[in-house]
Amino acid sequence: MNSDPKAINAWSNNNNKMKKRISLLLVGSLCLWNISCYYDQEIDLSQPAPEIPPGQVISFSTDIEPLFSQNGKNCTACHDGNVANPDLTAGNAYANILPLLIPGDAVGSEFYQKLPGNGHPFDVGFVLDNVEIGLIGEWIDRGAENN
């Protein structure tokens, strides 16, 4: 091994420069990745969702939970209990979204505010349409029952 102080110092300087370059590359890559995840697929909620008659029951198990695993709009691809919270898989969804709900107040509920097409923090490649968002909102406004 060469114990020449000049060679060791030159090697150390080159090593420090490489560390700085790698750090800058990583920070730059993370910044670009973060910017690319900006969600810009908001839907036009100015068109009112179809009214749901007050007597029509909205069932979580048959009307709401299936919306999370539709073909082409599969929330459970990420929200599966491993990748992202809340876990929206069948049988687990209600217990996991309950802390994000204010029964009787859809607009004030974090879950409603972050639906794809209504403020989801990432571009997930799809949005729920007006009818689907309206149905979830009405279910929450009616008390968010586990029925």
Secondary structure, 3 states (H helix, E strand, C coil): CCCCHHHHHHHHHHHHHHHHHHHHHHHHHHHHHHHHCCCCCCCCCCCCCCCCCCCCCCCHHHHHHHHHEECCEEHHHCCCCCCCCCCCCCCCHHHHHHHHCCCCCCCCCHHHHCCCCCCCCCCCCCCCCHHHHHHHHHHHHCCCCCC
